[in-house]
Amino acid sequence: MSDLSAAEMRVLVAVDGEGSVSGAGERLGLTQSAVSHALRAAERKMGAVLFSRGRSGARATAAGVVAVGHARRILRVMEVMKADTYGAARGEVTGTIRLAAFRSAAFHLLPGVLVRFGQRHPRVTVDVRIVPDLGRGVAGEVADGRADVGVVSLPVYVEGLVSKELYAEPYLLAYPKGHPDPRSLPMIDWHENCSGETRRWLARQEWIPPGDITVEDDGVVISMVGHGLGAAIVPRLSAVGAPPKVATAELGDDAPVRRVGYVTTPELAGPVVVRDLLGELRTLKG
């Protein structure tokens, strides 16, 4: 089997992104037959069917999901290689770096980081995406080649990534300000990736009732607490900038913590622009 060409990898990524051969052709400026030919060539080289094709479009098989993820990462390394080489030759780095983060990190941690990074690399654009901290979440975006660096809750359960803890923050009880007995309130629950240690702590607390309301975003949780709908257990960062009607209380000496860190891929940890962004992230203290 021979290696895939860059053009063939771009076809895989385009077909996956558009969900059809014709859509991939429009994105790449190729005819439908040219895309189909490249797709068949890629499947022949990989020795596997990468997409199931039908009237409803093209959908990646299990093998295709793996191949597309690798293709995105390889193509991205090629782009970064060009930018890094240009920077070494001209003394100035240009290009785009893609950063994914969960909501509260994007709101409260990244602005200062990006100001300092922008001062070092004024011609580099940073594309920031907010990704829910659910399932594979931010780490999955990095592993699949959709982001170069991710700010995540640790630990992550996605293989093949480089990670580092930046800081740890306690969970707090958020409740309507002025309530005399916050622990008696209904609980507002929310979906998030949290450590096994945190889950075990929550399970041991007999005073915590089942969630009466469940949402997917900690920002919505804080808003609901402010409107008096109940209390919630959230990481400290989630309560930063909360409305005046929201108060917080510590949960005790054995309170669980959320460990915040970054992830990237081994091949992207070396280029100057990514390395400098990671350096700025490492200045975070929570």
Solvent accessible surface area in square Angstrom, and as a share of the most:
residue,aa,sasa,rsa
1,M,184,0.82
2,S,70,0.45
3,D,125,0.65
4,L,32,0.16
5,S,50,0.32
6,A,26,0.20
7,A,64,0.49
8,E,19,0.08
9,M,15,0.07
10,R,106,0.39
11,V,3,0.02
12,L,0,0.00
13,V,24,0.14
14,A,0,0.00
15,V,0,0.00
16,D,44,0.23
17,G,46,0.45
18,E,81,0.36
19,G,29,0.28
20,S,28,0.18
21,V,19,0.11
22,S,54,0.35
23,G,15,0.14
24,A,0,0.00
25,G,2,0.02
26,E,148,0.66
27,R,121,0.44
28,L,57,0.28
29,G,68,0.65
30,L,82,0.41
31,T,90,0.52
32,Q,110,0.49
33,S,80,0.52
34,A,40,0.31
35,V,0,0.00
36,S,25,0.16
37,H,116,0.52
38,A,16,0.12
39,L,1,0.00
40,R,125,0.46
41,A,7,0.05
42,A,0,0.00
43,E,22,0.10
44,R,161,0.59
45,K,40,0.17
46,M,77,0.34
47,G,61,0.59
48,A,38,0.30
49,V,97,0.56
50,L,2,0.01
51,F,2,0.01
52,S,63,0.41
53,R,109,0.40
54,G,52,0.50
55,R,258,0.94
56,S,121,0.78
57,G,19,0.18
58,A,9,0.07
59,R,192,0.70
60,A,20,0.16
61,T,40,0.23
62,A,89,0.69
63,A,40,0.31
64,G,0,0.00
65,V,93,0.54
66,V,91,0.52
67,A,15,0.11
68,V,3,0.02
69,G,9,0.09
70,H,103,0.46
71,A,2,0.01
72,R,35,0.13
73,R,42,0.15
74,I,80,0.40
75,L,20,0.10
76,R,22,0.08
77,V,46,0.26
78,M,59,0.26
79,E,93,0.42
80,V,7,0.04
81,M,113,0.50
82,K,133,0.57
83,A,20,0.16
84,D,38,0.20
85,T,84,0.49
86,Y,81,0.31
87,G,8,0.08
88,A,92,0.71
89,A,82,0.63
90,R,165,0.60
91,G,70,0.68
92,E,66,0.30
93,V,16,0.09
94,T,32,0.19
95,G,37,0.36
96,T,64,0.37
97,I,1,0.01
98,R,55,0.20
99,L,1,0.01
100,A,0,0.00
101,A,0,0.00
102,F,7,0.03
103,R,47,0.17
104,S,0,0.00
105,A,0,0.00
106,A,15,0.12
107,F,116,0.48
108,H,65,0.29
109,L,16,0.08
110,L,3,0.01
111,P,69,0.43
112,G,34,0.33
113,V,1,0.00
114,L,44,0.22
115,V,90,0.52
116,R,88,0.32
117,F,2,0.01
118,G,29,0.28
119,Q,136,0.61
120,R,130,0.48
121,H,18,0.08
122,P,99,0.63
123,R,132,0.48
124,V,15,0.09
125,T,83,0.48
126,V,36,0.21
127,D,63,0.33
128,V,56,0.32
129,R,97,0.35
130,I,90,0.46
131,V,13,0.07
132,P,80,0.51
133,D,17,0.09
134,L,55,0.27
135,G,65,0.63
136,R,128,0.47
137,G,13,0.12
138,V,3,0.01
139,A,4,0.03
140,G,2,0.02
141,E,27,0.12
142,V,0,0.00
143,A,11,0.09
144,D,29,0.15
145,G,3,0.03
146,R,92,0.33
147,A,2,0.02
148,D,0,0.00
149,V,0,0.00
150,G,0,0.00
151,V,0,0.00
152,V,4,0.02
153,S,7,0.04
154,L,25,0.12
155,P,66,0.42
156,V,39,0.22
157,Y,166,0.63
158,V,22,0.13
159,E,161,0.72
160,G,49,0.47
161,L,30,0.15
162,V,61,0.35
163,S,57,0.37
164,K,93,0.39
165,E,75,0.34
166,L,24,0.12
167,Y,17,0.06
168,A,42,0.33
169,E,2,0.01
170,P,41,0.26
171,Y,6,0.02
172,L,18,0.09
173,L,4,0.02
174,A,0,0.00
175,Y,34,0.13
176,P,20,0.13
177,K,142,0.60
178,G,71,0.68
179,H,61,0.27
180,P,125,0.79
181,D,73,0.38
182,P,26,0.16
183,R,104,0.38
184,S,75,0.48
185,L,21,0.10
186,P,61,0.39
187,M,10,0.05
188,I,2,0.01
189,D,66,0.34
190,W,29,0.10
191,H,90,0.40
192,E,34,0.15
193,N,45,0.23
194,C,24,0.14
195,S,22,0.14
196,G,18,0.17
197,E,90,0.40
198,T,2,0.01
199,R,125,0.46
200,R,146,0.53
201,W,6,0.02
202,L,60,0.30
203,A,90,0.70
204,R,150,0.55
205,Q,33,0.15
206,E,178,0.80
207,W,61,0.21
208,I,36,0.19
209,P,48,0.30
210,P,118,0.74
211,G,36,0.35
212,D,101,0.52
213,I,54,0.27
214,T,71,0.41
215,V,23,0.13
216,E,115,0.51
217,D,48,0.25
218,D,8,0.04
219,G,23,0.22
220,V,64,0.37
221,V,0,0.00
222,I,10,0.05
223,S,48,0.31
224,M,45,0.20
225,V,0,0.00
226,G,10,0.09
227,H,149,0.67
228,G,45,0.43
229,L,87,0.43
230,G,0,0.00
231,A,0,0.00
232,A,0,0.00
233,I,17,0.09
234,V,0,0.00
235,P,0,0.00
236,R,102,0.37
237,L,10,0.05
238,S,3,0.02
239,A,15,0.12
240,V,70,0.40
241,G,75,0.72
242,A,30,0.23
243,P,58,0.36
244,P,121,0.76
245,K,140,0.59
246,V,15,0.09
247,A,20,0.16
248,T,60,0.35
249,A,38,0.29
250,E,146,0.65
251,L,10,0.05
252,G,46,0.44
253,D,162,0.84
254,D,94,0.49
255,A,21,0.16
256,P,2,0.01
257,V,39,0.23
258,R,11,0.04
259,R,96,0.35
260,V,0,0.00
261,G,0,0.00
262,Y,10,0.04
263,V,0,0.00
264,T,0,0.00
265,T,1,0.00
266,P,76,0.48
267,E,68,0.31
268,L,6,0.03
269,A,30,0.23
270,G,42,0.40
271,P,21,0.13
272,V,54,0.31
273,V,12,0.07
274,V,1,0.01
275,R,115,0.42
276,D,21,0.11
277,L,0,0.00
278,L,8,0.04
279,G,22,0.21
280,E,14,0.06
281,L,0,0.00
282,R,101,0.37
283,T,69,0.40
284,L,20,0.10
285,K,165,0.70
286,G,55,0.53
